[in-house]
Amino acid sequence: MAIDYAAVFQALPGAVALLGADLVFADANLAFLTQAGRSRDQVVGRYLFDAFPDNPDDPGASGARNLEASLRRVLLNREPDTMALQRYDVESADQPGRWEERYWSPVNAPVFAPDGQIAVLIHRVEEVTELLRVTGRTSGERNLEAELYSRMRELHQVNERLRKAHAREREVALALQRAMLPVPVPVDHHRVAVRYRPAVGSLNVCGDWYDLAKLVDGDRVAVAVGDVVGHGLAAAGVMGQLRSALSATSRVARGPAQALEVLGRYAHSLEGAQSTSAVTVFIDWDHHTLTYSSAGHPPPVLLRGAGGAELLDQATDPPLDAAFEPRPRPEATVGFSEGDTLVLYTDGLIERRHLDIDIGLDRLVGSLENNRDIASPEALADAVLSEMLPAEGVTDDTALVVVCL
């Protein structure tokens, strides 16, 4: 039996509205319009806070500000957000200029399109005004109501202070990240681009790193990316130690497998380094070969100048310190030609909630193939980030390295 979901939406007993990412009403069901005392023409197609502004006669009104903050969190974190009880006065539909004291219990949630982008926001509200206006309340009950409302406002103030503290720690962590991940100087005559994009509106930053190291003999370079489990200042500190250790180890190791094996032993003794993923590639321009090894990390991509792209996934092992006893790691070698491009990245580039990682890998390969005519690694890196990262940002940080071979 075919289901008319538009009819279901209108028949829902709860008040529900749909909002675009610009917070403009896309639709509202009958229960929402009845509860708000508005017609469809007064709501649909209008900006939320034009249709429902704060009470201008109440200097302490915060309903619109709190609601907008909740909706912005949903857009950034891509997760539902349940709000505390809100006082949000509504202008009378029958008597313009007269504001009615109203109380609401809102929940906001994202609806995802097939490509993983947020299609619309669900704004569901339950009015609880009458529950707070029980006929025949005693003085004690009225005082309890006032106390509850006061506590609610205090909780909002505490939340604001926590958000500001969160933002300060995030800025410190990002400053530390920038200091430990400087833009690299050119490696001999080779063209390389690096990018780091922090997570948006989150402390889930500073666990990703990249590194390029000139090897001691021949025209060889080691390039690596990694991802520390954790976030914030702690992850930034661990990231810096692992990055430095791998950079030093690569210069004396026989190959990338031994470099990761030694790094795994070091990770075993470093608090917070367990289960870190990393991949490193030794590029040999003298022999036109790439030798690589991966510790639980998404595979690098070799974009062929003559056409096609290849995932370097033939030497994959568990993350650092995942095995009970350290053991030799695998490595593989593949040839390359002048005009090929090597791309390394962290999972923030391809992983999205509600989407299989293979979809992200396919999107990355498609983006690289669509942009293969871009000769500059800097321009290619920017094009890939623009196509792969949603406009509202992601909840995990992203590192990207592009090497023209």
C-alpha positions in Angstrom: 0.0 0.0 0.0 1.4 3.4 -1.0 1.6 5.9 1.9 0.8 9.5 1.3 3.5 11.0 3.6 2.3 14.5 3.0 -1.1 13.6 4.4 0.6 11.8 7.3 2.6 15.0 8.0 -0.6 17.1 8.1 -2.5 14.6 10.3 0.2 14.3 12.9 -1.3 15.2 16.3 1.9 17.0 17.4 2.9 20.4 16.2 5.7 20.0 13.6 7.3 22.5 11.1 10.0 21.9 8.5 12.8 24.5 8.1 15.5 25.0 5.5 19.1 25.5 6.5 18.4 29.3 6.1 15.7 28.9 8.8 12.9 29.6 6.4 9.7 27.7 6.9 9.4 25.0 4.2 6.1 23.6 5.6 4.1 23.3 8.8 1.4 20.9 9.7 -2.2 21.8 10.8 -1.4 21.2 14.5 1.5 23.6 14.4 -0.5 26.3 12.6 -3.5 25.9 15.0 -1.2 26.0 18.0 0.5 29.2 16.8 -2.8 30.8 15.7 -1.4 31.4 12.1 -2.4 30.5 8.6 -0.1 28.7 6.1 0.4 32.0 4.2 1.6 33.7 7.4 4.2 31.0 8.0 5.4 29.0 5.0 8.1 30.8 3.0 8.9 33.2 5.8 12.1 33.4 7.9 11.4 31.8 11.3 12.1 34.9 13.4 10.2 37.2 11.1 7.2 35.0 11.6 7.8 34.6 15.3 9.9 37.4 16.8 10.6 37.9 20.4 8.2 40.0 22.5 9.5 43.6 22.0 7.9 44.6 25.3 10.0 42.1 27.3 13.6 43.2 27.5 14.6 39.8 29.0 13.0 37.8 26.2 15.3 35.0 25.1 13.1 32.5 23.3 14.2 33.4 19.8 17.9 33.6 20.7 17.7 30.2 22.4 15.8 28.6 19.6 18.2 29.9 16.9 21.2 28.6 19.0 19.6 25.1 19.1 18.9 25.1 15.3 22.5 26.2 14.6 23.8 23.3 16.8 21.7 20.8 14.8 23.2 22.2 11.5 26.8 22.0 12.9 26.6 18.7 14.9 24.1 17.0 12.6 22.3 15.6 15.6 18.9 16.2 17.3 18.8 18.9 20.0 16.3 18.8 22.8 15.7 22.2 24.4 14.8 23.1 28.0 11.4 24.5 28.7 11.1 27.9 27.0 9.0 31.0 27.5 8.4 32.3 24.0 5.6 34.9 23.8 3.4 35.0 20.6 1.7 38.0 19.2 -2.1 37.6 19.1 -3.5 36.8 15.7 -6.7 38.6 16.5 -5.2 41.6 18.3 -2.0 42.8 16.7 0.3 44.4 19.3 -0.9 42.2 22.1 1.5 39.5 23.2 0.4 36.3 24.9 2.7 34.6 27.4 3.4 31.1 26.1 5.6 28.2 27.2 7.0 25.5 24.9 9.0 22.3 25.0 10.9 22.1 21.6 12.9 19.4 19.9 14.9 20.1 16.7 16.4 17.4 14.5 18.0 17.0 11.0 16.6 15.2 8.0 19.3 13.9 5.7 19.2 13.8 1.9 20.6 10.7 0.0 23.9 12.4 -0.4 24.3 12.9 3.3 23.6 16.7 3.3 21.0 18.1 5.6 17.8 18.5 3.6 15.5 20.1 6.2 15.3 20.6 9.9 12.4 19.2 11.9 11.1 21.7 14.5 8.6 20.0 16.9 7.0 21.9 19.7 4.7 21.0 22.5 2.9 23.9 24.2 2.8 23.6 28.0 1.3 27.0 28.8 -1.9 25.5 30.3 0.1 23.2 32.5 1.7 26.2 34.1 -1.7 28.0 34.4 -3.7 25.6 36.5 -6.9 27.1 37.8 -6.9 27.6 41.5 -3.2 27.4 42.1 -2.0 28.0 45.6 0.6 30.7 46.4 3.1 27.9 47.0 2.4 26.5 43.5 2.9 29.9 41.9 6.1 30.3 43.8 7.2 26.8 42.6 6.5 27.8 39.0 8.5 31.0 39.4 11.4 29.0 41.0 11.3 26.5 38.1 11.4 29.2 35.5 14.2 31.0 37.3 16.2 27.7 37.5 15.6 27.2 33.8 17.1 30.6 33.1 20.1 29.9 35.3 20.7 26.6 33.5 20.7 28.5 30.2 23.3 31.0 31.6 25.5 28.1 32.8 25.2 26.5 29.4 26.3 29.8 27.8 29.4 29.9 30.1 30.2 26.3 29.3 30.0 27.1 25.5 32.3 30.1 25.9 34.8 27.9 27.9 34.5 25.3 25.2 35.2 27.9 22.5 38.3 29.2 24.4 39.8 25.7 24.8 39.1 25.0 21.1 41.0 28.2 20.1 44.0 27.2 22.3 44.0 23.7 20.8 43.8 25.1 17.3 46.7 27.5 18.0 48.8 24.6 19.2 47.8 22.6 16.1 48.9 25.4 13.8 52.2 25.7 15.6 52.9 22.0 15.2 51.7 21.7 11.6 53.3 24.6 9.7 53.0 24.9 6.0 56.0 22.8 4.8 58.8 24.3 2.7 59.1 22.8 -0.8 60.7 19.3 -0.8 63.5 19.8 -3.3 61.8 20.7 -6.6 58.7 18.6 -6.0 55.2 20.3 -5.8 53.2 19.5 -2.7 50.1 21.0 -1.1 48.8 20.4 2.4 45.5 21.4 4.0 44.1 21.2 7.5 40.4 21.9 8.2 39.2 21.8 11.8 35.9 20.5 12.8 33.2 23.1 13.0 31.7 24.1 16.4 33.3 21.2 18.2 36.3 20.3 20.3 36.8 17.3 18.0 39.9 18.9 16.5 43.6 18.5 16.6 44.0 14.8 16.4 44.9 14.8 12.7 48.4 15.4 11.3 50.5 15.4 8.1 54.2 15.2 7.6 56.8 15.3 4.8 60.4 14.3 5.4 63.4 14.3 3.0 65.0 10.9 3.2 68.8 10.6 3.5 69.7 8.9 0.2 68.6 9.6 -3.4 65.6 11.6 -4.5 63.2 10.2 -1.9 60.6 11.7 0.4 58.4 10.2 3.1 54.9 11.6 3.3 52.4 10.6 6.0 49.1 11.4 7.6 47.6 10.2 10.9 44.6 10.5 13.2 44.8 10.3 17.0 41.7 9.0 18.8 40.6 11.8 21.0 40.2 15.6 20.7 41.2 19.0 22.1 44.4 19.8 23.8 45.2 16.2 24.8 44.9 15.0 21.2 47.0 17.9 20.0 49.8 17.0 22.4 49.8 13.3 21.4 49.6 14.2 17.7 52.7 16.4 18.0 54.7 13.6 19.7 53.7 10.9 17.2 54.3 13.2 14.2 57.8 14.0 15.4 58.5 10.4 16.2 57.4 9.2 12.7 59.3 11.9 11.0 62.5 10.9 12.7 61.9 7.2 12.4 61.3 7.5 8.6 64.7 9.0 8.1 66.5 5.9 9.4 64.0 3.0 8.7 64.4 0.6 5.9 60.9 1.4 4.7 57.4 2.6 5.7 56.5 -0.7 7.4 59.5 -0.6 9.8 58.8 3.1 10.4 55.2 2.3 11.5 56.4 -0.8 13.5 58.7 1.4 15.6 56.0 4.1 15.9 53.6 1.4 17.2 56.1 0.5 19.9 56.4 4.2 20.9 52.6 4.5 20.9 52.4 1.7 23.4 54.2 3.8 26.0 52.4 7.1 25.2 49.2 7.8 27.0 46.4 8.6 24.5 48.2 7.2 21.5 46.6 3.8 21.5 44.5 3.0 18.4 45.9 5.9 16.4 45.7 5.3 12.6 48.4 6.4 10.2 49.7 5.7 6.7 53.1 6.6 5.3 54.4 6.5 1.7 58.0 6.5 0.6 58.2 8.2 -2.7 61.3 7.3 -4.8 61.6 9.6 -7.8 64.8 7.8 -8.9 63.0 4.5 -9.5 59.4 5.9 -9.9 58.0 3.8 -7.1 55.7 4.3 -4.1 56.3 2.0 -1.1 53.6 2.3 1.5 52.2 0.8 4.7 49.0 1.6 6.6 48.1 1.2 10.3 44.3 1.1 10.1 44.1 4.3 8.0 42.0 5.0 4.9 44.0 4.2 1.7 45.9 6.9 -0.2 44.8 7.5 -3.8 47.1 7.4 -6.8 45.5 9.5 -9.6 47.0 8.3 -12.9 47.8 11.1 -15.3 46.9 8.8 -18.2 43.5 8.1 -16.7 42.0 6.2 -13.8 42.7 6.1 -10.0 44.0 3.4 -7.8 43.5 2.9 -4.0 46.7 2.0 -2.3 45.1 -0.7 0.0 47.4 -3.7 -0.4 49.4 -3.1 2.9 46.8 -2.5 5.6 47.3 -3.5 9.2 45.6 -2.6 12.5 46.1 0.8 14.1 49.1 1.6 16.3 49.3 -0.5 19.4 46.2 -2.5 18.5 48.1 -5.8 18.5 48.9 -7.4 21.9 52.5 -8.0 20.8 54.4 -5.8 18.3 55.0 -7.5 15.0 56.3 -6.7 11.5 53.9 -4.7 9.4 53.2 -5.2 5.7 54.2 -2.9 2.9 53.6 -2.8 -0.8 55.2 -1.1 -3.8 53.6 0.3 -6.9 55.1 2.2 -9.8 54.1 5.7 -10.9 54.7 7.9 -14.0 55.4 11.5 -14.4 52.1 13.4 -14.3 50.5 11.1 -11.7 49.3 12.6 -8.4 49.4 11.0 -4.9 46.7 12.0 -2.4 46.7 11.2 1.4 44.0 12.3 3.7 42.3 11.6 7.1 38.8 10.2 7.6 37.2 13.6 8.1 37.3 14.0 4.3 35.3 10.9 3.5 33.3 9.7 6.6 29.8 11.0 7.2 27.2 9.8 9.7 24.5 7.6 8.1 26.7 6.9 5.0 28.9 3.9 4.3 32.6 4.7 4.1 32.8 3.2 0.6 30.4 5.9 -0.6 32.9 8.5 0.7 35.8 6.8 -1.0 33.9 6.7 -4.3 33.1 10.4 -3.9 36.8 11.2 -3.4 37.9 9.2 -6.4 35.2 10.8 -8.5 36.2 14.3 -7.3 39.9 13.6 -8.2 39.0 12.2 -11.6 36.7 15.2 -12.3 39.5 17.6 -11.4 42.4 15.7 -13.0 43.1 18.6 -15.5 44.0 20.9 -12.6 47.8 21.1 -12.8 48.5 22.9 -9.5 48.4 20.8 -6.3 47.2 23.8 -4.4 44.2 24.3 -6.7 43.5 20.6 -6.7 43.5 20.4 -2.9 41.1 23.4 -2.7 38.8 21.8 -5.4 38.6 18.5 -3.5 37.9 20.1 -0.2 35.2 22.2 -1.7 33.5 19.2 -3.3 34.0 16.8 -0.3 33.2 18.9 2.7 29.7 20.2 3.2 29.1 24.0 3.4 28.1 23.8 7.0 31.4 22.0 7.9 31.9 18.6 9.5 32.3 17.3 13.1 35.7 15.8 12.6 38.9 17.5 11.5 40.5 16.8 8.1 44.1 16.7 6.9 44.9 16.5 3.2 48.2 16.1 1.3 48.5 16.3 -2.5 51.8 15.4 -4.2 52.5 15.9 -7.9 54.7 13.0 -9.0 
